[in-house]
Amino acid sequence: MGLKKLNCWEVMQCGKEPGGRNADTLGVCKAATDVSFDGINGGKCAGRFCWAVAGTLCGENRQGSFAEKRDSCLNCRFYQRVLAEESVANLRNKFLRFILPGGQRPLIPEMTFRHIPKGERFITQGDVGDQAFVIQRGSCIVVVEKTGELHPIDHRGEGDIVGMMSLLTGERRHAHVEAETDMDVRVIDQKNFDAISSHDPDMMMFLTELVADRFDSRRPTADRTIGKYIAADIIGRGGYGIVYKGKHAALNMPVVIKMMRHHLAMDEAFSAIFHNEAQIIAGLKHENIVRVYDIEERYRTLFIIMEYLEGESLKHFLERHRALPPAIATNFLMQICSGLDYAHQKGIIHRDINTSNVIIQPNDRIKILDFGLACPIGTEDFSSAGTLLYMAPEQIESHALDQRTDIYALGITAYEMVTGIRPFPEDDLRELKNMRLNREIPDPAERVPDLPGPLREFIIKACRRDPEQRYRTAAEAIAALSPSAEAAVRNRPAVRPENADSIRLTMNYHPRNRSDLNDLLKEFQEKARGLGIQLKVERRE
């Protein structure tokens, strides 16, 4: 069993972690609360990266920025302990294991030796990168410069590789890298890397997965130029891609940029399918489907440029409210069905309908996101791609998929919308699969006794295990929901997403102007509705 990795408060016994003996009187240390640093050196929050976090509580004083406190921290016994532990920990995840004498591969002869003195910045953000460095001794810190400020984001020690992103992707450097201690490194240049790419697929896969993992940072990231677009901050992550908030550089128009993970992009077959499907999806133009503006292919991966949406995901909304009133659920389901019916008529199934891929806009308008897994109707899904918690039985078993696969996932989503939970226990994913394959879902009316009949029947039929017993098309599902949809839309309470603003307006008028005021309010309401604004008029005579 390996040595347990202790966090700074466990070693220093300061008592300033949440619930610690000194937390109430001296305050809680940022090293124990800043989750954006979670996992660095295997620690909790910044518990094993505390020397780089500004405003930590060490001794009796609150410390300044990492640059101000660095020298004193590097002499701390805890820092020295982490450095020693990380030099021997997780060698299987470090590049050095590939090139150690007697290891899987001999030392690459073309690699040159370099000594880097403590404090030297040997990689500069924005520079063209033609070298990577394998650390044989010492450690360094990775720092992103953004909006004029320096943000430490990671730590590298013995056995790690630094600067590989630029060799792999061809982009400029994404961060500064500075030596924390004196360092001895081996240098890989572009020629070495190209040789690895051609002759050592195992090492290349290791490097691409490593780069894909490092792109997936929860800390500040440098702005990236993607053709006509600039990618700024990461706003979402998934198994197949990383999502950035960005803008069109010339038009200053906000966009969303989805990057396919590099280790998948390196798979030529997967990349070709993804690219072909992205082009098809770019042709989908429907009010309930997110618009795709552009596709960029660079830096050894693919980027899909989509419209930026205000609002919140249905998943986030349900986390706050647990369940939706049937009237609101019916309205949302009708919109989702409308978008799916359009896509299905174009020969495309979504393949990953779930609460994370549905956005509620401030005007109650629904948008379906993430057609990144979409495929033509009739595709045999050998990859079992999608989200297991919503997968149809035929998707779990890698059988041919059609529009009824999306309808099943929408049925599970609808069950969750009205009850606040999904229909089967999820503690054991193997058991969940078995239940999905062998049992019908429970009746949602058992949890919501006053659930309207058409909505209840929609959920039950949409979730039938046998595709032949489901709705054949989304249009059929719309027809099934229609008897109660009109009343639901008329009577539904307003949904106010977290980031929606409101204005209270008071109008004082003389009774003789009432008729003209009514005309004005009618015109105002029509224009507001066209802009997606919810308008509520309360009269006080």
C-alpha positions in Angstrom: 0.0 0.0 0.0 1.4 3.4 -1.0 2.1 6.2 1.5 -1.0 8.3 2.3 -0.7 11.8 0.8 -1.4 14.2 3.6 -2.6 17.8 3.0 -0.9 20.8 4.5 -3.2 21.2 7.4 -2.8 17.5 8.3 1.0 17.9 8.4 1.3 21.4 9.9 -1.6 20.8 12.4 -2.7 24.5 12.0 -6.4 23.7 12.7 -7.5 26.1 9.9 -9.3 23.7 7.7 -13.1 23.7 7.7 -14.2 22.5 11.1 -10.7 22.8 12.5 -10.0 23.9 16.0 -8.8 27.4 14.9 -11.2 27.9 12.0 -13.7 30.0 14.0 -11.1 32.3 15.6 -8.4 32.6 12.9 -10.4 31.8 9.8 -10.5 29.0 7.3 -7.4 28.8 5.0 -7.9 29.1 1.3 -5.7 26.1 0.7 -8.5 24.0 2.3 -11.4 25.6 0.4 -10.4 26.5 -3.1 -11.7 23.5 -5.1 -10.3 24.8 -8.4 -6.9 23.3 -7.3 -8.4 20.0 -6.4 -6.3 17.0 -7.3 -2.9 18.7 -7.8 -0.2 16.4 -6.4 -3.1 14.2 -5.3 -4.3 16.7 -2.7 -7.7 18.0 -1.5 -8.4 21.5 -2.8 -5.0 23.2 -2.6 -3.8 21.0 0.3 -0.7 19.9 -1.6 -0.2 23.1 -3.6 -0.6 25.6 -0.9 2.6 27.5 -1.7 1.1 28.7 -4.9 -2.2 29.9 -3.5 -2.6 33.6 -2.6 -4.1 34.5 0.8 -3.4 31.3 2.7 -3.2 31.3 6.5 0.2 30.1 7.6 1.3 30.8 11.2 -0.6 33.9 12.5 -0.5 35.9 9.3 -2.4 35.9 6.0 0.1 35.6 3.2 0.1 37.4 -0.1 0.4 36.2 -3.6 2.4 33.1 -4.6 5.2 35.4 -6.0 5.5 37.3 -2.7 5.6 34.2 -0.5 7.4 31.8 -2.8 10.9 31.9 -1.3 9.7 31.3 2.3 7.3 28.5 1.2 10.0 26.7 -0.8 12.0 26.3 2.5 8.9 24.9 4.3 9.2 21.4 5.5 5.8 20.6 4.0 6.9 21.7 0.5 10.0 19.6 0.9 7.9 16.6 1.9 5.6 17.0 -1.1 8.6 17.3 -3.4 10.1 14.1 -2.1 6.8 12.2 -2.2 6.0 13.3 -5.8 9.4 12.3 -7.1 8.6 8.6 -6.5 4.7 8.6 -6.6 2.6 7.5 -9.6 5.6 6.6 -11.8 3.1 4.8 -14.1 1.5 8.1 -14.9 4.8 9.8 -15.6 6.6 10.1 -18.9 10.0 9.2 -17.4 8.9 5.5 -17.2 9.1 5.3 -21.0 12.7 6.3 -21.2 14.4 5.0 -18.0 17.3 2.6 -18.8 16.0 -0.9 -18.3 12.4 0.3 -18.6 10.0 -0.3 -21.4 12.1 1.8 -23.8 15.8 2.7 -23.8 16.8 6.3 -23.2 16.1 8.2 -26.4 19.6 9.1 -27.6 18.6 12.3 -29.4 17.4 13.9 -26.2 19.8 16.5 -24.9 20.5 17.4 -21.3 19.8 20.9 -19.8 20.2 22.4 -16.4 17.7 25.0 -15.4 18.5 27.2 -12.3 15.9 27.9 -9.7 13.7 30.9 -10.6 14.2 30.7 -14.4 11.2 31.0 -16.6 12.0 28.5 -19.3 8.6 28.5 -21.1 6.9 31.7 -21.9 3.1 32.0 -22.6 2.4 33.0 -26.2 5.8 31.8 -27.6 6.1 29.3 -30.4 6.9 26.0 -28.8 9.4 23.6 -30.4 10.7 21.8 -27.3 9.3 19.7 -24.4 11.1 18.9 -21.2 11.3 15.6 -19.2 12.1 16.4 -15.6 14.8 14.2 -14.1 15.4 16.3 -11.0 13.6 19.2 -9.4 10.2 20.8 -9.9 8.5 23.7 -11.6 5.3 25.6 -11.5 2.8 26.3 -14.3 1.4 29.9 -14.4 -1.3 31.3 -16.7 -1.2 35.0 -17.4 -4.8 36.4 -17.9 -6.1 40.0 -17.8 -2.8 41.2 -16.4 -2.7 38.7 -13.5 -0.6 35.6 -12.9 -2.6 32.5 -11.9 -0.6 29.4 -10.7 -2.5 26.4 -12.1 -0.3 23.3 -11.7 2.9 21.7 -10.4 5.3 19.3 -12.2 8.0 17.2 -10.6 10.4 14.4 -11.3 9.3 12.1 -14.1 6.7 14.6 -15.5 6.9 16.2 -19.0 6.4 19.9 -19.6 5.6 21.8 -22.8 4.2 18.8 -24.8 1.0 20.6 -25.8 2.7 22.8 -28.3 4.6 19.9 -29.9 1.3 17.9 -30.2 -1.1 20.7 -31.3 1.2 23.3 -33.0 -0.3 26.0 -30.9 1.6 28.7 -29.1 2.5 28.1 -25.4 -0.6 28.2 -23.1 1.2 29.2 -19.9 4.5 30.3 -18.4 6.6 27.6 -16.7 9.1 28.6 -14.0 11.7 26.4 -12.1 10.8 26.2 -8.4 14.1 24.5 -7.7 17.2 23.8 -9.7 16.2 21.4 -12.4 17.9 18.8 -14.6 15.8 18.0 -17.7 16.0 16.1 -20.9 14.9 18.0 -24.0 12.6 16.6 -26.7 12.6 18.7 -29.9 10.1 18.6 -32.7 12.2 16.0 -34.6 12.2 13.7 -31.6 8.4 14.1 -31.2 7.8 13.4 -34.9 9.8 10.2 -34.6 7.7 9.1 -31.6 4.5 9.9 -33.6 5.6 7.6 -36.4 7.2 4.7 -34.6 5.8 4.4 -31.1 2.0 4.3 -31.0 1.9 3.4 -27.3 3.9 6.4 -26.3 2.0 8.6 -28.6 -1.3 7.5 -27.1 0.1 8.2 -23.6 1.1 11.7 -24.7 -2.2 12.6 -26.4 -4.2 11.4 -23.3 -1.9 13.4 -21.1 -2.5 16.5 -23.2 -6.2 15.9 -23.3 -6.2 15.7 -19.5 -4.2 18.9 -19.1 -6.6 20.8 -21.4 -9.4 19.9 -19.0 -8.3 22.4 -16.3 -10.7 23.9 -13.7 -8.3 26.8 -13.2 -7.9 29.9 -15.4 -6.9 29.1 -19.0 -5.1 31.3 -21.5 -7.2 32.7 -24.4 -6.8 30.5 -27.5 -7.2 31.7 -31.1 -9.3 29.2 -33.1 -9.4 30.5 -36.7 -11.8 33.5 -36.6 -12.7 32.8 -32.9 -11.1 33.3 -29.5 -11.8 30.7 -26.8 -11.6 32.1 -23.3 -13.0 30.1 -20.3 -14.0 26.5 -20.0 -17.7 26.3 -19.2 -18.4 22.6 -19.7 -16.8 19.1 -20.0 -17.8 15.8 -21.3 -16.3 12.4 -22.3 -15.9 13.6 -25.9 -15.2 17.3 -25.7 -14.4 20.4 -23.7 -16.6 23.4 -24.1 -15.3 27.0 -24.1 -17.1 30.4 -23.9 -15.6 32.5 -26.7 -16.3 35.1 -29.3 -16.0 35.9 -33.0 -12.8 38.0 -33.1 -14.0 40.4 -35.8 -17.7 40.7 -34.9 -17.2 40.5 -31.1 -20.2 38.1 -31.1 -20.4 35.6 -28.2 -20.2 32.0 -29.2 -19.6 28.5 -27.7 -16.7 26.5 -28.9 -16.7 22.7 -28.4 -13.3 21.0 -28.8 -13.1 17.3 -29.4 -10.6 15.7 -27.0 -7.3 15.1 -28.7 -6.9 11.4 -27.9 -10.2 10.9 -29.8 -9.3 13.2 -32.6 -6.1 11.1 -33.1 -8.4 8.2 -34.0 -8.8 8.7 -37.7 -12.0 6.6 -38.0 -13.7 8.4 -35.0 -12.5 11.8 -36.3 -13.9 11.2 -39.8 -17.3 10.2 -38.4 -17.4 13.1 -36.0 -16.4 15.6 -38.8 -19.0 14.2 -41.2 -21.8 14.3 -38.6 -20.8 17.9 -37.5 -21.3 19.0 -41.1 -24.7 17.5 -41.1 -25.7 19.0 -37.8 -24.5 22.4 -39.0 -27.5 22.3 -41.4 -30.1 21.9 -38.6 -32.0 25.2 -38.2 -34.8 25.0 -35.7 -35.9 27.2 -32.9 -35.5 24.4 -30.3 -32.0 23.2 -31.5 -28.8 25.1 -30.8 -27.4 26.6 -33.9 -24.0 25.5 -35.3 -22.2 28.4 -37.0 -18.9 26.9 -38.1 -16.5 24.0 -37.9 -12.8 24.6 -37.5 -10.2 21.8 -37.9 -6.8 22.7 -36.4 -4.3 21.8 -33.7 -4.8 18.1 -34.4 -8.5 18.3 -33.3 -11.9 19.6 -34.3 -13.8 22.6 -33.0 -17.6 23.1 -33.4 -18.7 26.8 -33.1 -22.2 27.2 -31.8 -24.5 30.0 -30.7 -24.1 31.2 -27.1 -27.2 30.8 -25.0 -28.4 32.6 -21.9 -30.1 30.4 -19.4 -29.5 27.3 -17.3 -29.5 23.6 -18.0 -32.6 21.5 -17.0 -30.2 19.5 -14.8 -29.2 22.6 -12.8 -32.8 23.7 -12.6 -34.0 20.3 -11.2 -31.1 20.4 -8.7 -32.6 23.6 -7.4 -36.3 22.8 -7.6 -36.3 19.0 -7.6 -39.3 18.6 -9.9 -41.4 20.6 -12.3 -45.2 21.2 -12.2 -46.9 19.1 -14.9 -47.9 22.3 -16.8 -44.3 23.4 -17.2 -43.0 19.8 -17.9 -45.6 19.5 -20.7 -44.6 22.8 -22.3 -40.9 21.8 -22.2 -41.6 18.3 -23.6 -43.5 19.7 -26.5 -40.6 21.9 -27.4 -38.1 19.1 -27.1 -40.3 16.9 -29.2 -40.6 19.6 -31.9 -36.8 19.9 -32.1 -36.3 16.1 -32.2 -39.0 15.7 -34.9 -37.2 18.2 -37.1 -33.9 16.4 -36.6 -35.4 13.0 -37.2 -37.0 14.2 -40.4 -33.5 15.2 -41.5 -32.4 11.6 -40.8 -30.5 12.5 -37.6 -30.9 11.1 -34.1 -29.4 12.9 -31.1 -28.3 9.8 -29.2 -27.7 11.6 -25.9 -30.9 13.3 -24.7 -30.7 14.1 -21.0 -31.2 16.9 -18.6 -27.7 18.3 -19.2 -28.3 18.7 -22.9 -31.5 20.8 -22.5 -31.2 24.6 -21.8 -34.0 26.7 -20.3 -33.8 30.2 -21.7 -35.2 33.2 -19.8 -38.3 33.3 -22.0 -39.1 29.6 -21.3 -37.7 28.7 -24.7 -36.0 25.3 -24.8 -32.9 24.6 -26.7 -31.5 21.1 -27.3 -27.7 21.0 -27.0 -24.8 18.7 -27.9 -25.5 16.9 -31.1 -21.9 15.8 -30.9 -22.9 12.2 -30.6 -25.7 12.4 -33.3 -25.7 9.8 -36.0 -27.9 8.8 -39.0 -31.0 6.8 -38.2 -30.4 3.1 -38.4 -26.8 3.3 -37.1 -25.5 0.3 -35.2 -24.1 1.8 -32.0 -21.1 -0.5 -31.3 -19.6 2.2 -29.1 -22.6 2.4 -26.7 -22.0 6.1 -26.8 -24.3 8.3 -24.7 -25.3 8.8 -21.0 -26.0 5.4 -19.4 -28.6 6.9 -17.0 -30.9 7.7 -20.0 -29.9 5.0 -22.5 -32.5 2.9 -24.2 -32.1 -0.9 -24.0 -31.2 -1.2 -27.6 -28.5 1.4 -27.1 -27.1 -0.5 -24.1 -26.9 -3.7 -26.2 -25.3 -1.9 -29.2 -28.2 -2.6 -31.5 -29.4 -0.4 -34.4 -30.7 2.9 -33.3 -33.6 5.0 -34.6 -35.8 7.9 -33.5 -37.4 5.7 -30.9 -34.0 5.6 -29.1 -34.3 9.4 -28.5 -37.9 9.0 -27.5 -36.9 6.6 -24.7 -34.3 9.0 -23.4 -36.8 11.8 -23.5 -39.2 9.5 -21.5 -36.6 9.0 -18.8 -36.0 12.8 -18.8 -39.7 13.4 -18.5 -40.0 11.0 -15.5 -37.2 12.9 -13.8 -38.8 16.3 -14.6 -42.1 15.4 -12.9 -40.9 13.2 -10.0 -37.5 14.7 -9.3 -35.7 11.4 -9.6 -34.9 8.8 -12.3 -37.0 5.6 -12.3 -34.3 3.0 -11.3 -31.8 2.9 -8.4 -28.3 3.9 -9.6 -26.0 2.8 -6.9 -24.8 -0.2 -9.0 -24.5 0.5 -12.7 -24.5 -3.2 -13.6 -27.8 -3.7 -11.8 -29.1 -0.5 -13.4 -28.3 -2.0 -16.8 -30.1 -5.2 -15.9 -33.2 -3.4 -14.7 -33.2 -1.2 -17.8 -33.1 -4.3 -20.0 -35.6 -6.5 -18.1 -38.1 -4.2 -16.3 -40.5 -1.5 -17.3 -40.3 1.7 -15.4 -42.5 2.3 -12.4 -45.7 4.2 -12.9 -44.8 8.0 -12.3 -48.3 8.5 -10.9 -47.1 6.5 -7.8 -45.0 9.5 -6.9 -47.2 12.2 -8.4 -50.8 11.1 -7.9 -52.3 14.1 -9.6 -50.2 13.7 -12.7 -52.4 14.5 -15.8 -53.4 11.4 -17.7 -51.8 12.4 -21.1 -48.5 13.2 -19.4 -48.5 10.0 -17.4 -49.3 7.9 -20.6 -46.6 9.7 -22.5 -43.9 8.8 -20.0 -45.0 5.2 -19.7 -45.2 4.6 -23.5 -42.0 6.5 -24.3 -40.1 4.3 -21.9 -41.3 0.9 -23.1 -38.3 -1.5 -23.3 -39.5 -2.8 -26.7 -39.1 0.0 -29.3 -42.1 -1.4 -31.2 -44.3 -0.4 -28.2 -43.0 3.2 -28.1 -44.1 6.2 -30.1 -42.8 5.7 -33.6 -42.0 9.3 -34.1 -41.7 12.5 -32.1 -44.7 13.8 -34.0 -46.8 11.0 -32.5 -45.5 12.0 -29.1 -46.5 15.6 -29.7 -50.0 14.4 -30.7 -50.2 12.4 -27.4 -49.3 15.4 -25.3 -51.5 17.8 -27.2 -54.8 17.3 -25.3 -53.4 18.9 -22.2 -50.7 21.1 -23.8 -52.9 24.1 -24.6 -54.2 24.3 -21.0 -50.7 23.7 -19.7 -49.2 26.5 -21.6 -52.0 28.9 -20.6 -51.9 28.0 -16.9 -48.2 27.2 -16.4 -46.4 29.3 -13.8 -43.4 31.3 -15.2 -40.0 29.7 -15.0 -37.3 32.2 -13.9 -33.8 30.8 -14.6 -31.1 31.9 -12.1 -29.6 34.6 -14.3 -32.9 36.2 -15.5 -33.3 39.9 -14.6 -36.6 41.7 -13.9 -38.0 45.3 -13.9 -41.0 46.6 -12.0 -42.8 49.4 -13.9 -45.5 51.6 -12.3 -47.9 53.6 -14.6 -50.2 56.3 -13.2 -53.0 57.4 -15.5 -56.3 59.3 -15.6 -59.4 57.2 -16.1 -60.3 59.0 -19.3 -57.0 57.5 -20.8 -57.9 53.9 -19.9 -58.8 52.9 -23.4 -55.6 54.3 -25.0 -53.6 52.7 -22.2 -55.1 49.3 -22.9 -54.1 49.6 -26.6 -50.6 50.6 -25.5 -50.3 47.7 -23.1 -51.6 45.3 -25.8 -49.0 46.5 -28.3 -46.3 46.4 -25.6 -47.1 42.8 -24.6 -47.0 41.7 -28.2 -43.6 43.2 -28.8 -42.3 41.9 -25.4 -43.5 38.4 -26.3 -41.6 38.6 -29.6 -38.4 39.3 -27.7 -39.0 36.4 -25.3 -39.8 38.7 -22.4 -42.4 37.6 -19.8 -44.7 40.4 -19.0 -47.1 40.4 -16.0 -49.7 43.2 -15.6 -51.3 43.8 -12.3 -54.0 46.5 -12.1 -54.8 48.6 -9.1 -57.8 50.7 -9.7 
